[in-house]
Amino acid sequence: MRRTVCLLLIACLLLPLALLHVSTGETKPVTVRVRLSTADADSVSVSLSGKYSVDGKTVTGGTVTATIADGTVSVKHSSAGALGASKTSVRLVREGTDADTTITFQNAKHGKRVYYGDFVFYNDNGTLRVINDVDMQHYLYGVVSGELSDSSKPDFLKVETIIAKGFALAEVEARTSKYFDVYDTTQSQLYYGYVASDKNTIAAVDAVWKQTLRYAGKTLKTYYSTADGGQIITPRIRWGGSTNDGAYWFGYDPFDLAGSTKNRIFTVDGGAPKTMDEALYAYLQKQSGAKEIVSVDALTGLYDPDHPEGTARYPSALAPQKRYDWTLTVRDGDGKQKQVSFSCTPAELKTAIAADATGTVCFAVRTAQREWKLIWGVSSGHRAGLSHRGAGQMVKQGYSYVDVLKFYYRGATLYDENGNAIESNATFDFTYADGDQPSPSGSPVATPVPTATPAPTATPTPDPNLPPVDHLVIVTSTTLKLVRQPSADSALVATLKLGAILSVFSEEGGWLYVRDEATGAVGYVSAANASYYERDPAVHREGYCNADDSNLRTGPSTNFAKLYAIDNGNPLYVYYLSGKWYYVMDRKTGQGAFIWKDYVTLGDPAPQVLIGDANGDGTVDVTDASLILRFTVHLSPIEEERLLAADVLGNGTVDAADAAKLLRKLVKAE
């Protein structure tokens, strides 16, 4: 009997915990620990309004000063004297409950600001840090004030409230740092403390702050940026990994495009090609060798031509595009009608028709049965998730905050504090996809004739009629013969040296059809003596070396010079695989190099960084350039997690060139 009663009691105790676990609403008060910007000062002072305490010692009003010296944090009050000291941290506790109980602090990034909650002064390896431990509602006041203007429309302010909460709550739940959850800068999201005059912001936060976006039973970490350039991408496309991938979507964002006058958009009417931009018509004419273009029958943008159906990370529809495939019906000089196909890169097309476009987001999208748009969009930020510019336009056009969240986070669900789903009835259909492409217009056409591979030329001058470049390779043997035809007996064009970079047009039977980037010479090389190469690599994952005395080399073979050896556990950033070698950055030195792939264990997706912010203070300035220079001559260290930010050129190596690039940007020299 006693055992039965105990079991019943345990069940009664566990049931609320189970309900707490599956609930989709708010369950308990949440506080956010915000690291405030102090510029690494050894001493900070704050002004009190109302009652506060330290270790049970209560003070009202006045000024509290925290200092760090000899590894000890000391806190003193302007009239009460010493309040506390510790080798780790001292907490200034908010005792008053009225609205006027606040702390005023001269923030190094945001100026004089007012804060609710507690302040924690802690010792971060000899550096004084200041943490604002504040409840979620007041934290959201500060973020929405920081990210948007108080004059923004109410539904836009509500959107920002929900996404700011999602980002912060995910960080709080992860608790990756002992002392804080988020920064008060764009390294996390802007936080301005309590701005009493932002009445519209406060009203919007009060209205929706208990609502939460969730996916797969968990809080959704809601990434967002200033602008996506018309092309929404997922965190998986942006950084790799698959966490929360189903909550996000990739697609066409006309709302973002509507918010900027700097975008360049070309409409391709397949049935009336002469109505398109004159430069575009002329370019298509030249590429197809046509006297007249009768119709545009197909236009497809591809990220990876070898996987036209897309991959898990890069879906086929509107993933970042590296090639356009065109099919046209044309008339030649004799008046004969035929169908032709060709390919080009976004860069080639931009040079021909949109050289003045400032947008870096380039893509083609089908918007009607016989219509496409070619877009060079202007983006700002990391692009993944919601676009502020697009969200603002949606609200301007009459969409509610719930509609906006549905548009950008298609797989997530918005819940109120009671766990009830909040639905949107809005529908979005801006692109066209019905399976088959439309048939060409006009009279019957001849069967398309496959284009033969152009015969290689022995001259070093690049041929403008060569096919599009598929990728780059690097020569991995000490010397390599470039020959006219794909045969060991073919005539010699040139002898290539170790490290030569080649553009690859195609591959057949173990031979690569290439162009030497240094001389322009065209021919064939053995595929066994060249490995994949990226001129502008992008970091994908964290990792570490798993074997002692592992050599870092200047290229992906043992023929390349050895830089130095690293040992088991040495942290790395991993960029790409070249044959059987990874291109990595040594996170201890900032050196970019190649290492045998079996010596690398892959880790988490690489972190997001603010490029140029080498010291991690949330601002890119001359101090960062100075730190990078000092790092290159071994005078100052850069924390491992800041090396990606210090790699301004994005080539996997932190050196003086990064500092020079940053300085040129700061003085507007480029």
N, C-alpha and C positions, 0 to 999 in steps of 0.2 A: 504493500500500500504506500509506504513512504517513498519507494522508488518511483511509483507511478506519479505521485504528487510532484516529485522533483522533476520528472520528465515533462510534466505539464507546465511547470513553472519555467523550465528552460525553453520550451516551445513558445510560451507567451512572451518571453524576453526576446527570442530570435525573430518572431514574426514582424515586429516593427522594424527591425534592422533589415529584413528582407524587403519590406515595402519601401524602406528608405533607399535601398540599392536600385530598385527598378523604377522609382518615381522619375517622371520627366519634368517635375517642377522644382521650385526652391524647397530645400529641406532645413537649412540652418543658416544663420548669418555667416557671411564670408568677408574676410578682410584681405586686403591686397597690400603686399610689402613693396613699396616703390623706392628704388634707389634714386635719390635726388642728386642733381648736378652740383658739385662743390669745387671743381677744378683742382681736386687733390689738396685742398687747403689743410694745414695742420690745426687750424682753429676756426670754429664757426660760432656765430652768435644768432640767437633767435629771440624775438619779442613775444611775450605771452599776453594774452587777453583772457582773463578768467583763471580758474584754479587747475593746477597741475601738480604732480608729485614725482619724486625719485626715491625709490626704496622706502616708501612710507612717509618721506619728508614732504610736506605740502607747502606750496608757494602760490601766491596769487599775483598775476601781473609781473612786471619787471622784465629783465633780460637774463637769459640762460646762455652761458658760454661753455662749449665743449672743446677740449684740446687733447692732443695726443703727444706724449713725450716718453721716451724710453720704453715704448711698448705698452703704456698705460693710458686709458681713456679717462679723463677727469671732467666732471661737470660742476660748474659753479653758478650760483644765482647772484644777481647784482646786489641784493640786500641780505639774503639769507646765507650767503657764503657757500662753502663746499656742500654739494648734494650727494656726490657719490663718485667712486672710481673703480675701474675694473680693467683687467688685462684683455677682456673679451668685448663686453658691451654694457652700455648704461641706457636704460629706458626712461624717457620723459612721458609720463602717463597723463592723459587727459581725464581730469576728474569731474569737471563741470559738464553739464548736459545741455545747457542752453546754446542757442545759435551763435552767441558772441564768444564762446570759449574756443579760441583759435590760436594758431602759431603763425607768426609772420617771419619769413626767411628770405634773405637775398640770394636767390637761386643764380648760380653761375651762368646758366643758359637762358633762363626765362625772366630774369630780373626779380623785383620784389613780389613775392607771392604769399597768399594766405592759405593755411592748411588746417583741416580737421584731423582727428586721430592722434595717435602717439608718434613721438619721434624716438628713434633708436640710433645712438651713436656707437659705432663698433670699430674694432681694430681689424683692418684687412691687411695683414702682414706688414704692419707699420704705417699704413695709410688710414686716415680718418674717413669713415663713410657715414652718411646720414640717410636713414631709412624712415619714410613716412608710412606707418602701419595704419591703414585707413579702411573703413568699411566700404563695401562695393558701391553703394549708392553715391557716396561722396567722391569716391575715386572716379566714377563715371561722369560726375559733374566736371571734374578737371580734365578728363580726356576729351570729352565732346567740346569743351571750351578751347582745348588745344588744337584739335583737328579741324573744327569748323567754326565759321563765324556765327555769332548769336543771331544775325539777321537771316540765316538760312531758313528755308521753309520747315515747318514743324515735322513733317514726315521725313525729311532728310536728317534732321536732328535725331529722330527716333531710329532711323537706320543706323546711324553712327553709334547710338547707345547700345543697340543689340550686338553689333560686330565688335565694338570695343570690349563689351562684357565677355563675348565668346573668346576673344584672344586672351584676355586677362585671366578668365576662369580656368582656361586650359593650362596656363602657366602656373596658376596657383595649385591646381590639382597635380601637376607634374612635380612641383617643388624640387627643381634641379639645383637650387642654391640654398645654402644653409641660412643665409641672412635676407635675401630679397627675391622677389618674383619677377619684377619688370623694372626697366629703366624709365626715366621721365622724358626721354628723347625718342626720336624716330628709330632708335635701336630696338625699341619695343613699340610704344605709341606715345605721342605727345601728351603730357600731363601738366596742367597749369594750376593745380590746386583748386581752391574754391574762389570763383569769380562771382561775387554777389550781384553784380550788375547784369550778368547774363541770365535774365529772367526767362527768355524763351528756351534756352538750353536747359535750365533747371526744370521747367515745366515738362519738357519732352522726356527728360530722364525720369522724372517722377511718374510719368504716365506708363512707361514700358520697361523700366529697369529690372523688374522681376521676371520678364520673359526671357527665354533661352532657346537658342538654336541648338538642336541635338541631331546626332547621326549615329546609327547603330547602338543606341542606348547610352551614348556618352556625349559630353559637351563637345561641340565642334569648335576647333581652333580656327577662327575666322580670319584668314588672311585678306588683306585689302591693300590697295595702292591708290595713288593720285589719278592715274590714267592708264588704260591698257592699249591705247592706239587702235581700238576697233576690233581687237582679237583677244577674247578671254582665254586664258590658259589656266590649267590646274596646277596645284603645288607639285604634282608628280611630273608634269611636263617641265616645270621650272627647276626643280631641285632633285628629282628622282624620288624613289620610295613610293609607297602606296597607302600610307596612313590617311584615312578619311577621303580617299580618292573618289569614292562614290558620291560624296556630298557635293563635290565641285563639278563643274562642267567646263568644256571648251567650246567656243563658238563665236559667231559674229556678233559684235556689239555696236549697233548703229547709234545707240544712245551716247556712248562715249564719243563717237565720231562727230555727233551733232554739237558737242560741247566745245569744239575747237575749230578755228578758221585756218589752222596750219596744216591740216590733213590734205593730201592729194588723192582724189578719187576719180578713176576713169571708168566709164560705163561701156561695156562691150555688148552691143545689140547684135545677136547672131544673125537675125534676119535682115538687118539694115546696117551693114558694116560701114557704109559711107557716112553714117551719122556719128561715128566715133571720133575721138580726137585725131586731128590731122597727123600729128607726129606718131601716134600709135598705128594709124592706118599705113603710113609710110614704112614703119618698122616691119609690120606684118607682110607688107608687099615685098620688101627686100628679102626677108627670111624665107618666104615661100617662092620667090622668083616669079611672082605673078604680075600680069599687067593689070588685073582687076580682081578684087576679092568679092566673090559671090555671097558667101556666108561663112560665119564662124560656127563650126559644128560641135566643137568640144574644147574646153579649157579646164585643165586639172592641175592643181597645185599639190606637189608632193614634198614630204620631208625626206623620205628615204626611197629613192627610185627602185631599190632592190626589194622593198616591201610596200608596194602600192596600196595594199589593203590596210596599212598601218600596223603599229605595234602597240603593246600594252601602254608604253609610256607616250608614244606619239600616234594617237589615233589618226585615221586617214583624213577626216573632215576637219579642216582648219587647224591642224597642228602647225607649228612653225615650218614654213615652206622654204625649200632650197632649190626647187626646179619647177618650171611651168611646162606642161605638155599641151601643145596646140594641134588642132585638126581644122583645116580650112578647105572650103571648096573655092577654087580659083579658075580664072581664064588666063591662058598663056598668051604670048605674042601672036600666035596664029588663031586666037579665038577659041581654042579647044578648052573644054572644061574638065577639070580633074580634081581629085582630093589629095591634099598633101599634109604631111605631119612634120613637126619639128619641135625642138625643146629649147628653152633658154633659162637662164638663172634670173632671180629678181634683180641682182646687181646689173646684169647686162641690159635688162629692160629699163631699169632706172636710168642708166646712162643715156639710153636712146630717147626716152620720153619724159623723164621726170628728174633730170639732173639737179634741179633746184629744190627738190623735195627735202625737207628736214626730217621727216618721219623715218624711224628705223624699223617699224613694224610693217613688214611687206607681206601681202597675201592676196590670193585670188579667191573669190567666193561666188557661187552660183545663186543668184537672187530671183530668177524666174526661169521658165522653161527654156527660153533662148536668150538669157541675159546673164552676164557676169559683171562683177566689179573688181577692178585692180586697185589696191589700196596701199598707200604709204601713210601709215598712221603715226601720230606723235604720242609716245607713251612717257610715263614718269613713274619711277619706282620699280618694284620687282614684278608687277603686272598680274601676279596670281590672285585669283579670287575677284572680289568686288572692286569696281572702279568708282572712285569718288566722283569723277567727272560724269560718268554714265549714270550713277545713282541720282545726282543732282538734276540731270536732264529728265530722267524718268519721273521724278516728283514734279518737275516743272510741267510735264505733259499730263499730269493728273493721276499717275500711279501712286498707290499707297505704299507705306513702308513695308507692309507684308508682301506686296507685289514685287518690290525691288529685291527683297531677300530671296524670294522664290526664283527670280530671274538669274541671280548670280550663284545661289547655293541650291541647285535643282534637287539634289538628293536629300537635303536636310529638312527637318520639320521644326517649326517654331511652336513652343509650348508656353502656356501661361504658368503662373506660380502654383496652380492646382493640378498641373499635369494634363490640361486640355489642349489639344492641337488647335492652332490658329491657322486657318486655311486661306489661300488666295484663289480666286477664280480667273485670274488673268491668264491669257495665253500669248505665246510669243512664237511667231513664225516668219522669220526674215529670210530664210534660205530655201532653196528648191532642190529636192532630191527624189526622183521617181524611178530609179533603176537605170533604164536605158537612156542614153543620150538621144536627142532629137535627130531625125534624118536630115541630110543636107537638102537645101532648097534648090529649085531650078530643075533642069533636065537631068536625066540619068547620068551618072558619072562613071568613069572607068575604074576598074579595080585598082586600089592603091598599090603601087610598086614599092616593095621594101627598099629603103635607102641603103646602098652598100657602104661598108666601112671605107672612108676615104683612104686612098693610097698614101702611105707615109712619104715624106719628102726628106731628102738628105740635107737640105739647106737649114741653117739655124733660125731663119725668120719664121715666126708663127704664121700659120695659115688661117685666115679669118673664116674659112669654111670648115674648120675642124669641128667635130661634135662637141657637145658641152662636157666640161670637166666633171667627173664623177667624184673624185677624191684625190688626196695627195699621198705620196709615199716617200720614204727616205731610203737611200741606198745603204745597205747594211754590209756589203762586202768591200774589201779594200779597193777593188776596181770592178767595173761592170760594163760589159759591151752593150752599146746602143746600136741595133741593127735595123736594116730596111724592112725585113719581113720576119714573121714569127718562126724563125728557124736558126739553128746554131750555125748553119752554113751560109746564111745571108750576108750580104755586103755590110761592112762596118760603117756606121754613121759617125760615132764618136765613142771615146772611152770615158766613162763617168767615174768620179772619185767617191770614196766613202763620205756619206753625209749629204750628197747631192739631193735636192728636192725635185720631185717629178710630179707633174699633173697627169692623172690617169684618165683616159677616155673610155677604155674598155678592156676586157680580159678574155682571152681565149686560149685553151689548151696549155695553161701554165705560162703564158706570155702576156705582158701588159703593154698596151698601146699607149705611149706616153709622150710628154713634151718636157724637156729639161728647162726648169724655170730660170736657170741662170743664163742659158745661151739661146733658148728657143728651138733647139734641135728636136726633131720629131722622129720617132721610131719605136722599136720593140725592145723590151728587156725581159729577162727571166724573172718571173714573179717570186721565185725562191730567194732572190737576193735583194728584196725590197720589202719594207714593212709600212703599215699604215702610219700616217703622220698628220698632226693638226698644227697649222700655223698659229691659230688663235684658240688654244685649248680652253675648255671650261671645266672647272672642278666639279666632280660628281659625288664623291664619297670621302668620308674619313676612313682611315685604316691604320695599320701598324706593321712594322717589320716582324717576322716570326722566326728569324734565324740570325745567329750571331755572325759578325764579319761578312755582312752582305754588301756587295759593291754597288755604289751608285755610279752610273756611266753617262757620258754625253749623248749617247744614242742607243737604239734598241738592238745591240749585238755586242759580243765580246771584242769585236774589232774596234769599238769606240773607246776613247780614253777613259780610264777610271778616275773619278773625282775623289772619293774617299769611301770608307766602309762604315756601315751602321750596324747596330746590334739588335737583338731580340727586344721587342717592346718599343722601339723608336717610333714615335707617332708620325703619320704621313697624311697628306691630302692626295687623293687619287683622281687623276684627270681622265685618262683613256688607256685602252689596251692597244699596243702596237706589236703585232705578232705574238710573241710570248713574253713581252716586256710591258710593264706599266710605266706610264709617265706620271711622276709624283712630285710633290713638294715635301722636302724634309721640314717638319714643323718645329724642329729645333734650330735650324739655320736659315730657313727661307730659300734654300737651294732647290731649283728645279732639276730633275734628272730622271734617267731610266733605271729600272730595277727589274730583275727576273721575277715574273709574276708569281712563281711558287713561293717567293719570299715575302709575299704580301697577304695579309688577312684583311678583308674588307669590313668596314664598320657602318655607321649610320650615314644617312645623306649629309652632304656638306652643309654647314650652317649658312644662313643668310647674313650678309654683312653690308655695311655702308662703305662702299669702295673709297679708299683714301683715309678713312678714320683709323689710323694706325694706333692711336692711343686709347681708343674706345670711349671717348667722351661725348660722342654723338654729333660732333661737328668736324668738318673737314677744313683745316686751315694750315697756315705755314708751320705750326708746331708739328703737325703730322709729317710734313716734308722733312723737317729737321730731324725728327726721330728716325725716319727711314734712312736718311744719310748716315746718321750716327750708328744705326744698326749695321749698315754695310761695311763700316770700318771697325766694327766690334767694340763700339764705345757704349752703346745702350741696347738692352734687350727689348724684344717685342714679344708680348705674350703669344702663345701658340694660336689661340683663337682669334688674334688680331692679324695674323700673317696674311690671311686672305684679303683683308681690308687694305693691307700695305701693298699688295700686289696690284698696283694701279693699272699696269699694262695688261693684266690678266693672262700672263704667259707662264705662270707657275713658278716664277723666280722673283724674289724680292731683292732689288739691287738699286744702284744709283739712278738707273734709267727711270725707275718708278718715281723717285723723288723729283727728278727733272720734269717728268710728265705732269705731276701734281702741281709743281710751281708754275709751269706754263699755263695750266688751267686757272690757277688762282689769280694770275695777273692778266687773264683773258688773252693770252698770246695764241691760244688755239681753242 
